[in-house]
């Protein structure tokens, strides 16, 4: 069986790079937490005014769980699922891309796409954390709604590009 694969060294760099990004996000959350007050305004209404708060330790725990656990689960769980020979994988031209000679390459490509998605979400979560830290530096706390809106738009735009690239990757050659 002739498998079409990327070289091992190119394939092997994606996971460590992703793990380094997760570690950097954890360090950002830990480092920025020292700038937070004992009670953190953690939820904001449409006008940027706080309407919910929690202790600094609770906020830190939630953010660490979001930036560490969510991206790791997003990358580990699909890897386990996709490697199952009975996995129901829905993608364009499924029979072509999941043929035995292309299956491993397809799975690697899907896992790479999932890591990109998780990385985009991770960057957005870090950006949101920075906005919350800045909001809590003000008296009274106030979230910059325009900056948050820009972050959401950039996340949505990156997801649209991601989806288009995913579709383009799996069109039939």
C-alpha positions in Angstrom: 0.0 0.0 0.0 1.5 3.3 -1.1 0.7 6.1 1.3 1.2 9.6 0.3 2.6 11.4 3.3 4.3 14.6 4.2 7.9 14.1 5.4 8.0 13.1 9.1 10.0 16.2 10.1 7.4 18.6 8.6 4.5 16.6 10.1 6.2 16.4 13.5 6.5 20.2 14.1 2.8 21.0 14.1 1.9 19.3 17.4 4.9 20.8 19.4 4.2 24.2 18.0 0.6 23.9 19.0 1.6 22.8 22.5 4.0 25.7 22.8 1.1 28.1 21.8 -1.0 26.6 24.6 1.9 27.0 27.1 2.3 30.6 26.0 -1.4 31.2 26.6 -1.2 29.7 30.0 1.8 31.9 30.9 -0.1 35.0 29.6 -3.1 34.2 31.8 -0.9 33.6 34.8 1.2 36.7 34.2 -1.8 39.0 33.6 -3.7 37.8 36.7 -1.4 39.9 38.9 -3.0 43.0 37.5 -6.5 41.9 38.4 -8.3 43.1 41.6 -9.5 40.7 44.2 -13.0 40.8 42.7 -12.9 40.7 38.9 -15.6 42.2 36.7 -15.9 39.1 34.5 -19.1 39.6 32.6 -20.1 42.8 30.8 -23.3 44.0 29.3 -23.8 45.5 25.8 -22.6 48.9 26.9 -19.3 47.5 28.4 -20.5 47.9 31.9 -19.9 45.0 34.3 -22.9 42.9 35.2 -21.1 39.9 36.8 -18.0 39.3 38.8 -16.0 36.6 40.5 -13.0 36.2 42.7 -9.5 36.6 41.0 -8.8 32.9 41.8 -12.1 31.8 40.2 -11.5 33.9 37.1 -7.9 32.6 36.9 -9.2 29.0 37.2 -11.8 29.5 34.5 -9.4 31.2 32.1 -6.7 28.6 32.6 -9.2 25.8 32.0 -10.4 27.6 28.8 -6.9 28.2 27.3 -5.4 24.9 28.4 -8.1 22.3 28.4 -10.4 23.4 25.5 -7.7 23.6 22.8 -6.1 20.3 24.0 -9.4 18.5 24.0 -10.1 20.0 20.5 -6.9 18.5 19.2 -6.7 15.2 21.1 -10.3 14.0 20.9 -10.5 14.3 17.1 -7.1 12.5 16.7 -8.5 9.6 18.6 -11.8 9.6 16.7 -10.3 10.0 13.2 -7.9 7.1 13.7 -10.8 4.8 14.4 -11.3 2.8 11.1 -15.1 3.0 11.6 -15.2 6.7 12.2 -17.9 8.5 10.2 -16.0 11.3 8.6 -18.0 13.7 6.5 -16.0 15.7 4.0 -16.3 16.5 0.3 -15.4 13.6 -2.0 -15.2 11.3 1.0 -14.7 8.1 -0.9 -11.7 9.6 -2.8 -10.0 11.2 0.3 -10.6 8.2 2.6 -9.4 5.6 0.1 -6.8 3.4 1.8 -3.9 5.0 -0.1 -4.9 8.5 1.0 -6.5 8.0 4.4 -3.5 8.7 6.6 -2.7 11.9 4.6 -6.3 13.0 4.9 -6.4 12.4 8.6 -3.1 14.3 9.1 -4.6 17.2 7.0 -7.8 17.2 9.1 -5.9 17.2 12.3 -3.8 20.1 11.1 -6.9 22.0 10.2 -8.4 21.2 13.7 -5.2 22.5 15.3 -5.5 25.8 13.3 -9.1 26.2 14.5 -8.1 25.5 18.1 -5.2 28.0 17.7 -7.5 30.7 16.4 -9.9 30.1 19.3 -6.9 30.2 21.7 -5.7 33.5 20.4 -9.2 34.9 20.7 -9.5 33.7 24.3 -6.1 35.4 25.2 -7.2 38.6 23.5 -10.5 38.6 25.5 -8.5 38.0 28.7 -6.3 41.1 27.9 -9.5 43.1 27.3 -10.9 42.0 30.7 -7.6 42.8 32.5 -7.7 46.3 30.9 -11.4 46.7 31.7 -10.6 45.9 35.4 -7.8 48.5 35.4 -10.4 51.2 35.1 -12.5 52.6 37.9 -15.2 51.7 37.5 -14.4 48.7 35.3 -15.5 49.1 31.6 -15.0 46.8 28.7 -14.0 48.3 25.3 -16.9 47.0 23.2 -15.3 48.1 19.9 -12.1 46.2 20.7 -14.2 43.1 21.6 -16.3 43.5 18.4 -13.1 43.7 16.4 -11.8 40.6 18.0 -15.1 38.7 17.2 -15.0 39.9 13.6 -11.4 38.8 13.2 -12.2 35.4 14.7 -15.2 35.0 12.4 -13.2 36.1 9.4 -10.4 33.6 10.3 -13.0 30.9 10.6 -14.5 31.8 7.2 -11.0 31.6 5.6 -10.4 28.3 7.5 -13.6 26.8 6.2 -12.8 27.9 2.6 -9.3 26.4 2.9 -10.7 23.2 4.3 -13.2 22.9 1.4 -10.5 23.8 -1.1 -8.2 21.2 0.4 -10.7 18.4 -0.1 -12.0 19.1 -3.6 -11.3 16.3 -6.0 -8.0 16.8 -7.9 
